Amino acid sequence: GEDHLMKRTVWVWIEHERQQPKRVSLEILGKARDLELETRAIVLGDDTDSVCQQVARVADHVTTVEDHRLARYNAEVHTDVICQLYKAAKSALVIAGGATFNGRELLPRVAARLGCAFMGDITDLANDEEALSVRRAIHGGKAYAWLRPKQDLPMVLTVRPNAFSLPAIHDPVAIEKANVKVPEPRARDIEVRRGDAVRPELTEADVVVSGGRGLASPENFRLVEDLADALGGAVGASRAVVDAGWRSHDDQVGKSGKTVSPKLYVALGISGAIHHVMGMDTAKVVVAINKESNALIFKHADYGLVGDVREVVPALIERLRRL
């Protein structure tokens, strides 16, 4: 019984920034607890007290490693530390983290180092007596596959943000400080540039407003920003807009950009090419505004409005502000 329980433990790498755990990390903890799995939050950093105190109220166990070399995320150093922790404990059935920019770099490295089964960008988890199964999109989002590892291999997962709800809070658990030899990084940061911190991060936002070529000019992209601000959401863009230099690649939604799963996705002047749809097909509600009545985006929309975004959006913003 005890050995079986140990093998059903899910380790969650807690990604954090400015003393705040990323929402996707907490969502994974919530899903694991819903499946009645033991959860262990792994917090790496230089000053982790605040983050540890927050996750101690949603996880079953918290392990932290504090070291100045962990002050900034570094794939090489973080991989080494997580693998050392795992080899010392050998208790995890799953090591999981968000399918974020950093998570997509870190967790495949961990899987390769440990010889685990790796499954990326998953959107659901199921638990039965035999094993844990995961769901992920295949064929460019046209279908989903349920997967489970061969034999009894431990799994390493990256989980798409907004796939699960946030966990309930309980009384804080004890925080365990692990003693690990942290290696010196072989690469160092020369410069870190921060992007737009006013709006929520694109992949974690509940609301995303995206603009496409139908906006006709970079000046009209202001409509996307204004509507996003009125809805308290993030700003996205189609590849055509990014290629034209209207927005940076950081804002691109689609196969060669970011995958988003917001509660509400608003597409303004976006035609709906499959490469764009692949980046937002797991949004809960999709609203499309386009003056072309035969635009492909309407096939993927829950609500569609045929009209000129330059006329519709200012009226919509005005109405939202009055509400």
FENQUISUL-V965479 format. One line per field, one symbol per residue. ss: DSSP state (H for helix, E for strand, L for the rest). psi: psi as a letter, one per 20 degrees, with the letter a starting at -180 (. if undefined). A space follows every 50 residues. Layout:
ss->???
psi->???
This chain:
ss->LHHHHHHLEEEEELLEELLEELHHHHHHHHHHHHLLLEEEEEEEELLLHH HHHHHLLLLLEEEEEELHHHLLLLHHHHHHHHHHHHHHHLLEEEEEEELL LLHHHHHHHHHHHHLLEEEEEEEEEEELLLLEEEEEEEHHHLEEEEELLL LLLLEEEEELLLLLLLLLLLLLLLEEELLLLLLLLLLLLLLLLLLLLLLL LHHHLLEEEEELHHHLLHHHHHHHHHHHHHHLLEEEELHHHHHLLLLLHH HEELLLLELLLLLEEEEELLLLLHHHHLLLLLLLEEEEEELLLLLHHHHH LLEEEELLHHHHHHHHHHHHHHL
psi->gghgghikpppooopqpljpqqhhghhggggghhjkqppopoopagnjgg gghghiiirhqppqppqhijhqpogggggggghggghhgkiphppqrqma ghhigghhgggghikrpppqlqiqqqpahgrpqqpqqrlkjhrqqpqqqq ckpqqpqpppqjhrrqrqpaqqrqppoqoqopqpqiqqpgqpppaojgqq pgiiqhpppqqahiihqhhiihhggghghhikarprqrhhgghijhrrhh ippagjcqpqlrhpppookphkqhhghhijijqgppppppiohjphhhhj qhpqporphhggghhgggghhh.
